[in-house]
């Protein structure tokens, strides 16, 4: 998403394909979080439980940063962004 200049973003909007890729990454992270949470409920070793908790929190933090980035990019106003978005799907 950094490859587009501010001028290009102002005319054509953000990179919608990159945004869709980030959304897919968030979905994959959510599946990982669910799997790790399920595993966390099954283990009895405290050290393993702590490691899983740390991994889950890291994925949650990453998703939060990705969502903030997506919201910032989608909030960018543009002159022809609606047209680009129409053809990017």
Biopython code that builds the backbone (N, CA, C, O; Angstrom):
import numpy as np
from Bio.PDB.StructureBuilder import StructureBuilder

atoms = [
    (1, "UNK", "N", (0.808, -1.182, 0.000)),
    (1, "UNK", "CA", (0.000, 0.000, 0.000)),
    (1, "UNK", "C", (0.853, 1.248, 0.000)),
    (1, "UNK", "O", (0.376, 2.325, -0.356)),
    (2, "UNK", "N", (2.110, 1.120, 0.395)),
    (2, "UNK", "CA", (2.989, 2.270, 0.405)),
    (2, "UNK", "C", (3.481, 2.638, -0.988)),
    (2, "UNK", "O", (4.082, 3.698, -1.163)),
    (3, "UNK", "N", (3.243, 1.791, -1.979)),
    (3, "UNK", "CA", (3.788, 2.043, -3.305)),
    (3, "UNK", "C", (3.053, 3.163, -4.028)),
    (3, "UNK", "O", (3.606, 3.764, -4.949)),
    (4, "UNK", "N", (1.829, 3.453, -3.635)),
    (4, "UNK", "CA", (1.084, 4.527, -4.277)),
    (4, "UNK", "C", (1.437, 5.860, -3.640)),
    (4, "UNK", "O", (1.507, 5.983, -2.417)),
    (5, "UNK", "N", (1.658, 6.850, -4.485)),
    (5, "UNK", "CA", (1.937, 8.183, -3.968)),
    (5, "UNK", "C", (0.641, 8.813, -3.447)),
    (5, "UNK", "O", (-0.454, 8.341, -3.753)),
    (6, "UNK", "N", (0.775, 9.867, -2.670)),
    (6, "UNK", "CA", (-0.411, 10.553, -2.159)),
    (6, "UNK", "C", (-1.253, 11.098, -3.299)),
    (6, "UNK", "O", (-2.482, 11.109, -3.220)),
    (7, "UNK", "N", (-0.599, 11.549, -4.353)),
    (7, "UNK", "CA", (-1.315, 12.066, -5.519)),
    (7, "UNK", "C", (-2.148, 10.964, -6.165)),
    (7, "UNK", "O", (-3.316, 11.173, -6.491)),
    (8, "UNK", "N", (-1.540, 9.783, -6.351)),
    (8, "UNK", "CA", (-2.251, 8.659, -6.966)),
    (8, "UNK", "C", (-3.404, 8.205, -6.082)),
    (8, "UNK", "O", (-4.479, 7.876, -6.584)),
    (9, "UNK", "N", (-3.187, 8.183, -4.766)),
    (9, "UNK", "CA", (-4.266, 7.813, -3.859)),
    (9, "UNK", "C", (-5.396, 8.832, -3.912)),
    (9, "UNK", "O", (-6.568, 8.470, -3.814)),
    (10, "UNK", "N", (-5.046, 10.094, -4.066)),
    (10, "UNK", "CA", (-6.052, 11.147, -4.155)),
    (10, "UNK", "C", (-6.896, 11.032, -5.408)),
    (10, "UNK", "O", (-8.072, 11.396, -5.405)),
    (11, "UNK", "N", (-6.306, 10.531, -6.471)),
    (11, "UNK", "CA", (-7.058, 10.359, -7.710)),
    (11, "UNK", "C", (-7.791, 9.029, -7.781)),
    (11, "UNK", "O", (-8.976, 8.983, -8.112)),
    (12, "UNK", "N", (-7.088, 7.951, -7.473)),
    (12, "UNK", "CA", (-7.627, 6.620, -7.721)),
    (12, "UNK", "C", (-7.956, 5.817, -6.469)),
    (12, "UNK", "O", (-8.477, 4.706, -6.567)),
    (13, "UNK", "N", (-7.661, 6.361, -5.307)),
    (13, "UNK", "CA", (-7.946, 5.648, -4.067)),
    (13, "UNK", "C", (-6.832, 4.685, -3.700)),
    (13, "UNK", "O", (-5.834, 4.573, -4.411)),
    (14, "UNK", "N", (-7.011, 3.994, -2.586)),
    (14, "UNK", "CA", (-5.974, 3.067, -2.123)),
    (14, "UNK", "C", (-5.902, 1.823, -3.011)),
    (14, "UNK", "O", (-6.713, 1.641, -3.919)),
    (15, "UNK", "N", (-4.939, 0.995, -2.736)),
    (15, "UNK", "CA", (-4.773, -0.273, -3.447)),
    (15, "UNK", "C", (-5.787, -1.270, -2.885)),
    (15, "UNK", "O", (-5.551, -1.894, -1.850)),
    (16, "UNK", "N", (-6.910, -1.411, -3.576)),
    (16, "UNK", "CA", (-8.009, -2.237, -3.072)),
    (16, "UNK", "C", (-7.651, -3.714, -3.012)),
    (16, "UNK", "O", (-8.141, -4.435, -2.144)),
    (17, "UNK", "N", (-6.807, -4.167, -3.918)),
    (17, "UNK", "CA", (-6.389, -5.570, -3.871)),
    (17, "UNK", "C", (-5.522, -5.833, -2.635)),
    (17, "UNK", "O", (-5.635, -6.885, -2.005)),
    (18, "UNK", "N", (-4.671, -4.885, -2.297)),
    (18, "UNK", "CA", (-3.842, -5.028, -1.091)),
    (18, "UNK", "C", (-4.730, -5.034, 0.148)),
    (18, "UNK", "O", (-4.468, -5.774, 1.097)),
    (19, "UNK", "N", (-5.771, -4.219, 0.144)),
    (19, "UNK", "CA", (-6.708, -4.197, 1.272)),
    (19, "UNK", "C", (-7.411, -5.545, 1.401)),
    (19, "UNK", "O", (-7.565, -6.062, 2.508)),
    (20, "UNK", "N", (-7.832, -6.107, 0.291)),
    (20, "UNK", "CA", (-8.479, -7.428, 0.324)),
    (20, "UNK", "C", (-7.511, -8.505, 0.828)),
    (20, "UNK", "O", (-7.916, -9.414, 1.552)),
    (21, "UNK", "N", (-6.248, -8.401, 0.447)),
    (21, "UNK", "CA", (-5.240, -9.341, 0.944)),
    (21, "UNK", "C", (-5.068, -9.216, 2.453)),
    (21, "UNK", "O", (-4.922, -10.219, 3.151)),
    (22, "UNK", "N", (-5.083, -7.986, 2.952)),
    (22, "UNK", "CA", (-4.969, -7.775, 4.394)),
    (22, "UNK", "C", (-6.190, -8.343, 5.128)),
    (22, "UNK", "O", (-6.055, -8.919, 6.207)),
    (23, "UNK", "N", (-7.365, -8.179, 4.547)),
    (23, "UNK", "CA", (-8.580, -8.733, 5.155)),
    (23, "UNK", "C", (-8.511, -10.261, 5.193)),
    (23, "UNK", "O", (-8.930, -10.880, 6.171)),
    (24, "UNK", "N", (-7.986, -10.861, 4.135)),
    (24, "UNK", "CA", (-7.821, -12.321, 4.111)),
    (24, "UNK", "C", (-6.813, -12.755, 5.174)),
    (24, "UNK", "O", (-6.985, -13.796, 5.809)),
    (25, "UNK", "N", (-5.774, -11.964, 5.365)),
    (25, "UNK", "CA", (-4.766, -12.262, 6.393)),
    (25, "UNK", "C", (-5.398, -12.200, 7.788)),
    (25, "UNK", "O", (-5.092, -13.025, 8.649)),
    (26, "UNK", "N", (-6.262, -11.238, 8.000)),
    (26, "UNK", "CA", (-6.968, -11.130, 9.279)),
    (26, "UNK", "C", (-7.825, -12.366, 9.513)),
    (26, "UNK", "O", (-7.860, -12.896, 10.624)),
    (27, "UNK", "N", (-8.513, -12.827, 8.480)),
    (27, "UNK", "CA", (-9.350, -14.028, 8.605)),
    (27, "UNK", "C", (-8.501, -15.254, 8.954)),
    (27, "UNK", "O", (-8.885, -16.062, 9.800)),
    (28, "UNK", "N", (-7.349, -15.383, 8.298)),
    (28, "UNK", "CA", (-6.462, -16.508, 8.607)),
    (28, "UNK", "C", (-5.966, -16.422, 10.050)),
    (28, "UNK", "O", (-5.864, -17.438, 10.738)),
    (29, "UNK", "N", (-5.661, -15.214, 10.499)),
    (29, "UNK", "CA", (-5.244, -15.033, 11.891)),
    (29, "UNK", "C", (-6.358, -15.425, 12.852)),
    (29, "UNK", "O", (-6.097, -16.033, 13.891)),
    (30, "UNK", "N", (-7.586, -15.086, 12.517)),
    (30, "UNK", "CA", (-8.717, -15.440, 13.383)),
    (30, "UNK", "C", (-8.848, -16.960, 13.494)),
    (30, "UNK", "O", (-9.126, -17.481, 14.574)),
    (31, "UNK", "N", (-8.653, -17.662, 12.394)),
    (31, "UNK", "CA", (-8.699, -19.129, 12.432)),
    (31, "UNK", "C", (-7.577, -19.686, 13.299)),
    (31, "UNK", "O", (-7.778, -20.647, 14.042)),
    (32, "UNK", "N", (-6.407, -19.085, 13.204)),
    (32, "UNK", "CA", (-5.279, -19.508, 14.047)),
    (32, "UNK", "C", (-5.578, -19.254, 15.526)),
    (32, "UNK", "O", (-5.276, -20.082, 16.385)),
    (33, "UNK", "N", (-6.171, -18.104, 15.803)),
    (33, "UNK", "CA", (-6.523, -17.773, 17.182)),
    (33, "UNK", "C", (-7.511, -18.789, 17.734)),
    (33, "UNK", "O", (-7.369, -19.243, 18.869)),
    (34, "UNK", "N", (-8.506, -19.146, 16.937)),
    (34, "UNK", "CA", (-9.488, -20.142, 17.377)),
    (34, "UNK", "C", (-8.827, -21.483, 17.656)),
    (34, "UNK", "O", (-9.118, -22.125, 18.665)),
    (35, "UNK", "N", (-7.941, -21.906, 16.764)),
    (35, "UNK", "CA", (-7.261, -23.190, 16.940)),
    (35, "UNK", "C", (-6.365, -23.164, 18.184)),
    (35, "UNK", "O", (-6.338, -24.128, 18.948)),
    (36, "UNK", "N", (-5.639, -22.069, 18.384)),
    (36, "UNK", "CA", (-4.770, -21.960, 19.553)),
    (36, "UNK", "C", (-5.578, -21.891, 20.848)),
    (36, "UNK", "O", (-5.163, -22.441, 21.868)),
    (37, "UNK", "N", (-6.710, -21.227, 20.813)),
    (37, "UNK", "CA", (-7.570, -21.157, 22.000)),
    (37, "UNK", "C", (-8.117, -22.525, 22.364)),
    (37, "UNK", "O", (-8.184, -22.889, 23.538)),
    (38, "UNK", "N", (-8.504, -23.274, 21.353)),
    (38, "UNK", "CA", (-9.000, -24.631, 21.591)),
    (38, "UNK", "C", (-7.883, -25.498, 22.191)),
    (38, "UNK", "O", (-8.114, -26.268, 23.123)),
    (39, "UNK", "N", (-6.682, -25.360, 21.645)),
    (39, "UNK", "CA", (-5.538, -26.106, 22.152)),
    (39, "UNK", "C", (-5.192, -25.677, 23.583)),
    (39, "UNK", "O", (-4.828, -26.502, 24.420)),
    (40, "UNK", "N", (-5.312, -24.393, 23.842)),
    (40, "UNK", "CA", (-4.996, -23.858, 25.167)),
    (40, "UNK", "C", (-5.927, -24.462, 26.230)),
    (40, "UNK", "O", (-5.508, -24.686, 27.365)),
    (41, "UNK", "N", (-7.160, -24.720, 25.871)),
    (41, "UNK", "CA", (-8.110, -25.314, 26.807)),
    (41, "UNK", "C", (-7.823, -26.787, 27.082)),
    (41, "UNK", "O", (-8.325, -27.344, 28.059)),
    (42, "UNK", "N", (-7.028, -27.415, 26.237)),
    (42, "UNK", "CA", (-6.759, -28.848, 26.370)),
    (42, "UNK", "C", (-5.451, -29.158, 27.098)),
    (42, "UNK", "O", (-5.265, -30.282, 27.565)),
    (43, "UNK", "N", (-4.562, -28.207, 27.202)),
    (43, "UNK", "CA", (-3.256, -28.498, 27.798)),
    (43, "UNK", "C", (-3.276, -28.263, 29.305)),
    (43, "UNK", "O", (-4.111, -27.527, 29.831)),
    (44, "UNK", "N", (-2.337, -28.908, 29.976)),
    (44, "UNK", "CA", (-2.247, -28.764, 31.430)),
    (44, "UNK", "C", (-0.929, -28.139, 31.875)),
    (44, "UNK", "O", (-0.815, -27.685, 33.014)),
    (45, "UNK", "N", (0.048, -28.113, 31.005)),
    (45, "UNK", "CA", (1.355, -27.542, 31.322)),
    (45, "UNK", "C", (1.252, -26.011, 31.332)),
    (45, "UNK", "O", (0.864, -25.399, 30.337)),
    (46, "UNK", "N", (1.598, -25.419, 32.447)),
    (46, "UNK", "CA", (1.479, -23.964, 32.614)),
    (46, "UNK", "C", (2.385, -23.207, 31.646)),
    (46, "UNK", "O", (1.990, -22.166, 31.119)),
    (47, "UNK", "N", (3.586, -23.711, 31.407)),
    (47, "UNK", "CA", (4.512, -23.042, 30.484)),
    (47, "UNK", "C", (3.951, -23.035, 29.065)),
    (47, "UNK", "O", (4.035, -22.024, 28.367)),
    (48, "UNK", "N", (3.379, -24.159, 28.638)),
    (48, "UNK", "CA", (2.769, -24.230, 27.313)),
    (48, "UNK", "C", (1.562, -23.303, 27.219)),
    (48, "UNK", "O", (1.336, -22.661, 26.193)),
    (49, "UNK", "N", (0.797, -23.244, 28.293)),
    (49, "UNK", "CA", (-0.376, -22.377, 28.311)),
    (49, "UNK", "C", (0.034, -20.908, 28.178)),
    (49, "UNK", "O", (-0.619, -20.135, 27.477)),
    (50, "UNK", "N", (1.103, -20.536, 28.846)),
    (50, "UNK", "CA", (1.616, -19.170, 28.774)),
    (50, "UNK", "C", (2.124, -18.861, 27.363)),
    (50, "UNK", "O", (1.889, -17.772, 26.839)),
    (51, "UNK", "N", (2.809, -19.809, 26.761)),
    (51, "UNK", "CA", (3.316, -19.618, 25.397)),
    (51, "UNK", "C", (2.162, -19.448, 24.412)),
    (51, "UNK", "O", (2.218, -18.600, 23.522)),
    (52, "UNK", "N", (1.121, -20.253, 24.574)),
    (52, "UNK", "CA", (-0.036, -20.130, 23.695)),
    (52, "UNK", "C", (-0.749, -18.795, 23.905)),
    (52, "UNK", "O", (-1.201, -18.164, 22.949)),
    (53, "UNK", "N", (-0.842, -18.380, 25.148)),
    (53, "UNK", "CA", (-1.475, -17.094, 25.453)),
    (53, "UNK", "C", (-0.710, -15.948, 24.806)),
    (53, "UNK", "O", (-1.311, -15.008, 24.287)),
    (54, "UNK", "N", (0.615, -16.028, 24.838)),
    (54, "UNK", "CA", (1.460, -15.014, 24.213)),
    (54, "UNK", "C", (1.264, -15.007, 22.695)),
    (54, "UNK", "O", (1.176, -13.942, 22.085)),
    (55, "UNK", "N", (1.196, -16.176, 22.094)),
    (55, "UNK", "CA", (0.993, -16.279, 20.645)),
    (55, "UNK", "C", (-0.379, -15.742, 20.252)),
    (55, "UNK", "O", (-0.510, -15.039, 19.249)),
    (56, "UNK", "N", (-1.389, -16.068, 21.032)),
    (56, "UNK", "CA", (-2.742, -15.579, 20.752)),
    (56, "UNK", "C", (-2.776, -14.055, 20.835)),
    (56, "UNK", "O", (-3.354, -13.394, 19.972)),
    (57, "UNK", "N", (-2.160, -13.505, 21.865)),
    (57, "UNK", "CA", (-2.159, -12.049, 22.029)),
    (57, "UNK", "C", (-1.405, -11.373, 20.890)),
    (57, "UNK", "O", (-1.801, -10.300, 20.435)),
    (58, "UNK", "N", (-0.324, -11.991, 20.428)),
    (58, "UNK", "CA", (0.433, -11.421, 19.307)),
    (58, "UNK", "C", (-0.431, -11.382, 18.047)),
    (58, "UNK", "O", (-0.399, -10.398, 17.308)),
    (59, "UNK", "N", (-1.198, -12.434, 17.797)),
    (59, "UNK", "CA", (-2.087, -12.457, 16.634)),
    (59, "UNK", "C", (-3.204, -11.425, 16.770)),
    (59, "UNK", "O", (-3.572, -10.774, 15.792)),
    (60, "UNK", "N", (-3.739, -11.276, 17.970)),
    (60, "UNK", "CA", (-4.782, -10.268, 18.202)),
    (60, "UNK", "C", (-4.226, -8.873, 17.964)),
    (60, "UNK", "O", (-4.880, -8.038, 17.340)),
    (61, "UNK", "N", (-3.020, -8.617, 18.460)),
    (61, "UNK", "CA", (-2.381, -7.315, 18.261)),
    (61, "UNK", "C", (-2.126, -7.045, 16.780)),
    (61, "UNK", "O", (-2.328, -5.929, 16.300)),
    (62, "UNK", "N", (-1.683, -8.072, 16.065)),
    (62, "UNK", "CA", (-1.439, -7.917, 14.630)),
    (62, "UNK", "C", (-2.739, -7.604, 13.903)),
    (62, "UNK", "O", (-2.767, -6.734, 13.033)),
    (63, "UNK", "N", (-3.811, -8.302, 14.247)),
    (63, "UNK", "CA", (-5.101, -8.028, 13.617)),
    (63, "UNK", "C", (-5.567, -6.603, 13.895)),
    (63, "UNK", "O", (-6.118, -5.944, 13.014)),
    (64, "UNK", "N", (-5.347, -6.136, 15.104)),
    (64, "UNK", "CA", (-5.737, -4.775, 15.450)),
    (64, "UNK", "C", (-4.985, -3.763, 14.591)),
    (64, "UNK", "O", (-5.579, -2.817, 14.074)),
    (65, "UNK", "N", (-3.688, -3.962, 14.442)),
    (65, "UNK", "CA", (-2.886, -3.053, 13.609)),
    (65, "UNK", "C", (-3.326, -3.114, 12.144)),
    (65, "UNK", "O", (-3.406, -2.086, 11.473)),
    (66, "UNK", "N", (-3.610, -4.326, 11.652)),
    (66, "UNK", "CA", (-4.062, -4.464, 10.263)),
    (66, "UNK", "C", (-5.407, -3.788, 10.052)),
    (66, "UNK", "O", (-5.612, -3.124, 9.036)),
    (67, "UNK", "N", (-6.322, -3.948, 10.995)),
    (67, "UNK", "CA", (-7.632, -3.307, 10.875)),
    (67, "UNK", "C", (-7.513, -1.789, 10.902)),
    (67, "UNK", "O", (-8.212, -1.099, 10.159)),
    (68, "UNK", "N", (-6.631, -1.261, 11.754)),
    (68, "UNK", "CA", (-6.412, 0.182, 11.786)),
    (68, "UNK", "C", (-5.862, 0.672, 10.457)),
    (68, "UNK", "O", (-6.265, 1.721, 9.953)),
    (69, "UNK", "N", (-4.942, -0.092, 9.899)),
    (69, "UNK", "CA", (-4.349, 0.265, 8.594)),
    (69, "UNK", "C", (-5.393, 0.247, 7.489)),
    (69, "UNK", "O", (-5.440, 1.146, 6.648)),
    (70, "UNK", "N", (-6.231, -0.788, 7.498)),
    (70, "UNK", "CA", (-7.287, -0.898, 6.490)),
    (70, "UNK", "C", (-8.249, 0.277, 6.616)),
    (70, "UNK", "O", (-8.605, 0.900, 5.616)),
    (71, "UNK", "N", (-8.670, 0.581, 7.842)),
    (71, "UNK", "CA", (-9.605, 1.693, 8.049)),
    (71, "UNK", "C", (-9.008, 3.015, 7.585)),
    (71, "UNK", "O", (-9.705, 3.841, 6.995)),
    (72, "UNK", "N", (-7.735, 3.217, 7.847)),
    (72, "UNK", "CA", (-7.075, 4.450, 7.414)),
    (72, "UNK", "C", (-7.020, 4.527, 5.891)),
    (72, "UNK", "O", (-7.262, 5.584, 5.308)),
    (73, "UNK", "N", (-6.703, 3.410, 5.255)),
    (73, "UNK", "CA", (-6.612, 3.398, 3.789)),
    (73, "UNK", "C", (-7.989, 3.564, 3.148)),
    (73, "UNK", "O", (-8.140, 4.305, 2.177)),
    (74, "UNK", "N", (-8.988, 2.876, 3.691)),
    (74, "UNK", "CA", (-10.334, 2.966, 3.119)),
    (74, "UNK", "C", (-10.953, 4.348, 3.345)),
    (74, "UNK", "O", (-11.834, 4.767, 2.595)),
    (75, "UNK", "N", (-10.496, 5.041, 4.366)),
    (75, "UNK", "CA", (-11.007, 6.368, 4.652)),
    (75, "UNK", "C", (-10.418, 7.448, 3.765)),
    (75, "UNK", "O", (-10.835, 8.604, 3.835)),
    (76, "UNK", "N", (-9.461, 7.087, 2.937)),
    (76, "UNK", "CA", (-8.825, 8.050, 2.039)),
    (76, "UNK", "C", (-9.806, 8.430, 0.940)),
    (76, "UNK", "O", (-10.289, 7.575, 0.198)),
    (77, "UNK", "N", (-10.089, 9.700, 0.848)),
    (77, "UNK", "CA", (-10.974, 10.169, -0.212)),
    (77, "UNK", "C", (-10.245, 10.205, -1.539)),
    (77, "UNK", "O", (-9.036, 10.432, -1.593)),
    (78, "UNK", "N", (-10.994, 9.978, -2.614)),
    (78, "UNK", "CA", (-10.370, 10.005, -3.932)),
    (78, "UNK", "C", (-11.385, 10.440, -4.981)),
    (78, "UNK", "O", (-12.595, 10.339, -4.783)),
    (79, "UNK", "N", (-10.866, 10.919, -6.083)),
    (79, "UNK", "CA", (-11.704, 11.413, -7.155)),
    (79, "UNK", "C", (-12.307, 10.267, -7.970)),
    (79, "UNK", "O", (-13.507, 10.270, -8.244)),
    (80, "UNK", "N", (-11.498, 9.306, -8.353)),
    (80, "UNK", "CA", (-11.972, 8.199, -9.184)),
    (80, "UNK", "C", (-11.918, 6.850, -8.471)),
    (80, "UNK", "O", (-11.977, 5.806, -9.120)),
    (81, "UNK", "N", (-11.808, 6.864, -7.155)),
    (81, "UNK", "CA", (-11.706, 5.625, -6.392)),
    (81, "UNK", "C", (-12.891, 4.703, -6.585)),
    (81, "UNK", "O", (-12.729, 3.483, -6.615)),
    (82, "UNK", "N", (-14.069, 5.264, -6.716)),
    (82, "UNK", "CA", (-15.265, 4.436, -6.922)),
    (82, "UNK", "C", (-15.158, 3.643, -8.220)),
    (82, "UNK", "O", (-15.617, 2.503, -8.295)),
    (83, "UNK", "N", (-14.555, 4.243, -9.235)),
    (83, "UNK", "CA", (-14.402, 3.570, -10.527)),
    (83, "UNK", "C", (-13.371, 2.454, -10.434)),
    (83, "UNK", "O", (-13.583, 1.363, -10.964)),
    (84, "UNK", "N", (-12.273, 2.719, -9.773)),
    (84, "UNK", "CA", (-11.225, 1.702, -9.589)),
    (84, "UNK", "C", (-11.764, 0.555, -8.759)),
    (84, "UNK", "O", (-11.513, -0.610, -9.067)),
    (85, "UNK", "N", (-12.499, 0.874, -7.713)),
    (85, "UNK", "CA", (-13.061, -0.166, -6.842)),
    (85, "UNK", "C", (-14.035, -1.045, -7.611)),
    (85, "UNK", "O", (-14.099, -2.251, -7.375)),
    (86, "UNK", "N", (-14.784, -0.461, -8.515)),
    (86, "UNK", "CA", (-15.734, -1.209, -9.324)),
    (86, "UNK", "C", (-15.031, -2.268, -10.170)),
    (86, "UNK", "O", (-15.533, -3.384, -10.306)),
    (87, "UNK", "N", (-13.885, -1.931, -10.734)),
    (87, "UNK", "CA", (-13.166, -2.849, -11.605)),
    (87, "UNK", "C", (-12.177, -3.748, -10.873)),
    (87, "UNK", "O", (-11.657, -4.695, -11.463)),
    (88, "UNK", "N", (-11.908, -3.470, -9.601)),
    (88, "UNK", "CA", (-10.933, -4.289, -8.874)),
    (88, "UNK", "C", (-11.550, -5.555, -8.299)),
    (88, "UNK", "O", (-10.826, -6.424, -7.812)),
    (89, "UNK", "N", (-12.836, -5.673, -8.343)),
    (89, "UNK", "CA", (-13.496, -6.871, -7.777)),
    (89, "UNK", "C", (-13.649, -7.971, -8.760)),
    (89, "UNK", "O", (-14.182, -9.029, -8.424)),
]
sb = StructureBuilder()
sb.init_structure("model")
sb.init_model(0)
sb.init_chain("A")
sb.init_seg("    ")
for serial, (resi, resn, name, xyz) in enumerate(atoms, 1):
    if name == "N":
        sb.init_residue(resn, " ", resi, " ")
    sb.init_atom(name, np.array(xyz, "f"), 0.0, 1.0, " ", f" {name:<3s}", serial, name[0])
structure = sb.get_structure()
